[in-house]
Amino acid sequence: MKKNLLLLSLASLLWFASACDKVEGPFSEGTSNGNNPDTTQTFFRKILIDEFTGHKCGECPYAARTLKQIQELYGDKVVAIAIHAGNFATPNQNGPMVYDFRSPEGNQLDQFFGNSAAGLPNGLVNRISNGGTSIVSPTDWSTRVTNLINQPADAWLTIDLDFVSDTRVLNASVETKFLQSVEDSLNIALYVLEDSIQRPQVIYNDPNYPNSFIENYHHRHVLRGSMNGAWGNALATGQTFTNGQLITTTGNITLPSNWNAEQVSVVAVVYKAITKEVVQVEEKKL
């Protein structure tokens, strides 16, 4: 009798161990229904923050720190583009501030939204207009992101990159997959960024830099150009996009020799053509 109980106990332990092995993660955030798991919860709405800045803007490093904290909190759910524009981004004739991070695309975005004219630093959060303006103070970026981050995604973007080192041609293929029906005119823009560029930066009121100057400042997420202009092009003809529809957009750019290809990324932005509100955004690094 004792031998049978011992065998039964051992069998029970083996079954429990095997069951525990079967329920170990990781799992998707979705629910399951038999053999057909529902993975829709793995698609989420990503948020774009356009940070308008300049290397001669003494308050801009604090906005950059705020942006870094937001990205550390939300991870890849928040995509950043640093747009150098306006007087604070104008290079000097001589001295350490002679470099130019401005771009035709950044200048067009700045002219349209009016960021540098409003006084830097400031930015856009999904380029949404609120109270007649899309400009958002850095102190309000986090609140705006929190209000948007849990909204359902209308689409999902997948970026494939191919870089030909001999010619420095960067090719991009972006697949837009609709997760639900959308009736609106949509555009897609393919921006090219360079990260971690070490150049001087003015900074005010920081005891670590009594001369109000950082010699080797890391300029992050710098907008360098685009593959299809500041506003991109129509995602497709027509204004009705259906659940499950797939659309592929391609583009290319030749990287100048002074860009560090290892720090280059492509940011794809799908947005409403009329209101400019971002529908979905994705970033892919080389």
Buried (B, 14 or more C-beta within 10 A) or exposed (E): EEEEEEEEEEEEEEEEEEEEEEEEEEEEEEEEEEEEEEEBEEBBBBBBBBBBBBBBBBBBBBBBEBBEEBBEEBEEBBBBBBBBBBEBBBBEEEEEBEBEBBBEBBBBBBBEBEBBEEBBBBBBBBBBEEEEEBBBBBEBBBEBBEEBBEEEBBBBBBBEBEBEEEEBEBBBBBBBBBBEEBEBBBBBBBBBBBBEBEBBBBBEEEEEBEEEBBEEBEBBBBBBBBBBBBBBBBBBEEEEBEEEBEBEBEBBBEBEEEBEEEBBBBBBBBBBBEEBBBBBBBBBEB
